Structure formats: C-alpha cells, structure tokens
Amino acid sequence: MKKVTIVVAIILPLVPAAEWVISLVRDVSELAAPGDVSLPLSLALVYYPARIFALTGFALMFYQFLLSARLPGLEKLFPRAALMKRHRSLGKAGFLLILLHGLLLLVFDLIDSGAIIFTWEKLLGIVALFLLIIAVVAAWHFKALQFSLKTWRRFHIAAYFAFPLAFVHAIHLGSVAGAFGPTQILFSLFLLVYLLVGVRRIVTVVKQRPDASSIAPPP
C-alpha cells in the first residue's frame, strides 16, 4: 500500500503536466510561421514556464497540506516525522513555484502589453500569493522573529485560505485548468478533499476545547 500511495502521488501531477505539453505543442503549431517551429521569446521563456510552475505548485500545495493534516491512513503508512519532513520540503518547493509563476506573469504583462493588467481573477491569485508569503515567512523565520507557538499558528492559518483562492484563480484564468478536462477534474477533486479535510480538522479542534458550560466562573 505504501508503494501504491507513492506511485499515485507521483502520477497525479503528471496529468496537468501532460495537458501543458499538449497545449504547448498546439500553440506552437498555431503561432509558428510556416517552416518555423519557434515561439516568441516572451512566450517560450516567460509565459509557458509560468504556467507549468503554477500547475505543479498547486499540486505541491495540496500535498503539503495533506501531509500535515494528521490523517490516520497516512500516519499508518509513514512515520509522522517523515510526513512533516516532506511537508516542509514540498511546501518550500510549491511556494517557490507559485512565486515564480506570479512574478513571471507580471513580467509577461509588461512585455506583452506594456503595463500590468489587473482583473478580479488575477487579484485572487495575488491575494493567495501574499497569504502564502505570510505563512512562509512565519514558518521559515519562526525562531528569528521570536514568535510564540500561538502566534505562529495564527499566521500559518493564512496558508489554508490560499489554496481555495488559488483554485478559483486557476479555474477562471488558467488556460489548462480553466478548460474542462482531466486537469480541471483533478484540481476540483483536490479542492473537495482539501475542504473535507479542513472541516475535519476544525471539528477536531472544536471537540478538543473544554466545554465552556463545564467551567466554573471565577470567584
């Protein structure tokens, strides 16, 4: 079961990667001049890398969330220490890919239009990125900033809101995730699992809190 889980985890991100390759080949055939198989540099070096960074980063965001969610099934297969180690490494990789995605697309706007164009879908992506930055800064510089555990948890909660915002951003603006197909279905399943696990965690936290009615008022 452990090997099956690892294989499935490796295969799933290949779905959006495959659709990205298909879209790239299609666009090359449509944009390139007869006898020329090259793309404009702004597309080849900025736009298309930004797209695959987003697709891969989104999948890694989902994985790093699951690895820290204390799911009994996962913790039976893998030691918690190993899960948290992968959680941190995938979180860093996912954040860097999402950050590069955002920066490259802003650069592409400047190259293509001479100005950064803001739409509500793009603003959702920017908000999601800033939420991730807050969570990452709190996690990476936890000791340097001398955060208490309670303060760190409050900052870390920001990352939980980033994923749904990134999903809406991808579905409405993404050229791969936005088209109905395997990637959109996969990302929708990611969101569904994410929400179910999130609700489970909230219920668990609420149940662990002491019942206010059972606590005697102070004298």
C-alpha positions in Angstrom: 0.0 0.0 0.0 2.9 2.4 0.8 4.4 1.9 -2.7 0.9 2.4 -4.4 0.5 5.6 -2.5 3.9 6.9 -3.6 3.2 5.9 -7.2 -0.2 7.6 -7.3 1.3 10.7 -5.7 3.9 10.9 -8.4 1.5 10.2 -11.3 -1.2 12.8 -10.4 0.9 15.9 -11.0 1.8 14.4 -14.4 -1.8 14.9 -15.5 -1.6 18.7 -15.7 2.0 18.5 -16.9 0.8 16.3 -19.9 -2.0 18.8 -20.7 0.5 21.6 -20.5 2.7 19.8 -23.1 -0.3 19.2 -25.3 -1.3 22.9 -25.2 2.3 23.9 -25.9 2.5 21.7 -29.0 -0.9 23.0 -30.2 0.1 26.6 -29.7 3.5 26.1 -31.4 1.6 24.7 -34.5 -0.8 27.7 -34.4 1.6 30.5 -33.7 4.7 29.5 -35.6 5.1 30.7 -39.2 5.3 28.0 -41.9 8.6 26.2 -41.7 9.4 27.8 -38.3 8.9 25.8 -35.1 9.9 28.5 -32.7 7.8 30.6 -30.3 8.3 34.3 -29.5 10.8 34.6 -26.6 8.3 36.1 -24.3 6.1 33.0 -24.6 8.9 30.5 -24.6 10.9 32.0 -21.7 8.2 33.6 -19.6 4.6 32.6 -20.3 4.8 28.9 -20.7 7.3 28.3 -17.8 4.9 30.4 -15.6 2.1 28.1 -16.5 3.8 24.8 -15.7 5.1 26.4 -12.4 1.6 27.1 -11.4 0.2 23.7 -12.3 3.0 21.9 -10.4 3.0 24.3 -7.5 -0.7 23.9 -7.0 -0.3 20.1 -6.7 2.5 20.5 -4.3 0.4 22.9 -2.1 -2.2 20.2 -1.9 0.3 17.5 -1.0 1.9 19.6 1.7 -1.5 20.3 3.3 -2.4 16.6 3.3 1.0 15.6 4.9 0.4 17.8 7.9 -3.3 17.0 8.3 -2.8 14.1 10.7 -4.7 11.7 8.5 -4.8 8.3 10.2 -4.4 6.4 6.9 -1.2 8.3 6.0 0.2 8.0 9.5 -0.2 4.3 9.5 1.8 4.1 6.3 4.5 6.6 7.1 6.1 7.9 10.3 4.9 11.3 11.3 8.4 12.7 11.4 8.8 11.7 7.7 5.5 13.2 6.8 6.4 16.5 8.4 9.8 16.5 6.7 8.1 16.0 3.3 5.5 18.7 4.3 8.2 21.3 4.8 10.2 20.3 1.6 7.1 20.3 -0.6 5.8 23.5 1.0 9.1 25.2 0.1 9.1 23.9 -3.5 5.4 24.7 -4.0 5.8 28.2 -2.7 8.8 29.0 -4.9 7.0 27.7 -8.0 3.9 29.7 -7.2 6.0 32.8 -6.5 7.9 32.4 -9.8 4.5 31.9 -11.6 3.2 35.2 -10.3 6.4 37.2 -11.0 6.8 35.8 -14.5 3.2 36.5 -15.5 3.6 40.1 -14.2 6.7 40.4 -16.3 4.8 38.9 -19.3 2.1 41.6 -18.9 4.8 44.3 -19.1 6.4 42.7 -22.2 3.1 41.9 -24.0 1.0 45.0 -23.0 3.5 47.5 -21.6 1.5 47.5 -18.3 0.3 45.1 -15.6 -3.3 44.3 -16.2 -5.4 43.6 -13.1 -8.6 41.5 -13.2 -10.5 40.1 -10.4 -9.2 36.6 -11.2 -5.6 37.9 -11.2 -6.2 39.7 -7.9 -7.4 36.5 -6.3 -4.1 34.9 -7.3 -2.1 37.8 -5.9 -4.0 37.6 -2.6 -3.4 33.9 -2.5 0.3 34.5 -3.1 0.5 37.1 -0.3 -1.2 34.7 2.1 1.4 32.1 1.2 4.2 34.7 1.8 2.9 35.5 5.2 2.7 31.8 6.2 6.1 31.0 4.7 7.8 34.0 6.4 6.3 32.9 9.7 7.5 29.3 9.2 11.0 30.0 7.9 11.8 32.7 10.3 9.9 31.3 13.3 13.0 31.5 15.7 14.4 34.7 14.3 11.1 36.6 14.8 10.7 35.0 18.2 7.1 34.1 17.6 5.2 32.2 20.2 3.6 28.9 19.0 0.2 30.6 19.2 1.3 33.5 17.0 2.9 31.1 14.5 -0.3 29.1 14.3 -2.3 32.3 13.6 0.0 33.2 10.7 0.0 29.6 9.4 -3.8 29.7 9.1 -3.3 32.2 6.3 -2.0 29.4 4.1 -5.3 27.5 4.5 -7.2 30.3 2.7 -4.6 30.5 -0.1 -5.5 27.1 -1.7 -9.2 27.8 -2.4 -8.3 31.3 -3.7 -5.7 29.7 -6.0 -8.2 27.2 -7.2 -10.7 29.9 -8.2 -7.9 31.8 -9.8 -6.7 28.8 -11.8 -10.2 27.7 -13.0 -11.2 31.2 -14.2 -7.9 32.4 -15.6 -5.8 29.3 -16.3 -5.6 28.1 -19.9 -5.1 24.4 -18.8 -7.0 24.2 -15.5 -9.7 26.6 -16.9 -10.7 24.2 -19.7 -12.9 21.3 -18.9 -10.7 18.2 -18.9 -8.5 15.9 -16.8 -6.7 18.8 -15.0 -9.8 20.7 -14.1 -11.4 17.5 -12.8 -8.2 16.6 -10.8 -7.9 20.1 -9.3 -11.7 20.0 -8.4 -11.1 16.7 -6.6 -8.1 18.3 -4.8 -10.3 21.1 -3.6 -13.1 18.8 -2.5 -10.6 16.7 -0.5 -9.0 19.9 0.9 -12.3 21.2 2.1 -13.3 17.8 3.7 -10.0 17.5 5.5 -10.2 21.2 6.5 -13.7 20.7 8.0 -12.4 17.5 9.8 -9.6 19.5 11.4 -11.9 22.3 12.5 -14.3 19.8 14.1 -11.4 18.0 15.8 -10.1 21.3 17.3 -13.5 22.3 18.5 -14.0 18.9 20.2 -10.7 19.3 21.9 -11.6 22.6 23.5 -13.0 22.5 27.0 -16.8 22.9 27.3 -17.4 26.4 28.5 -20.5 25.3 30.4 -18.5 22.9 32.5 -16.0 25.6 33.6 -17.0 27.3 36.9 -17.0 31.1 36.7 -14.2 32.9 38.6 -15.0 34.0 42.2 
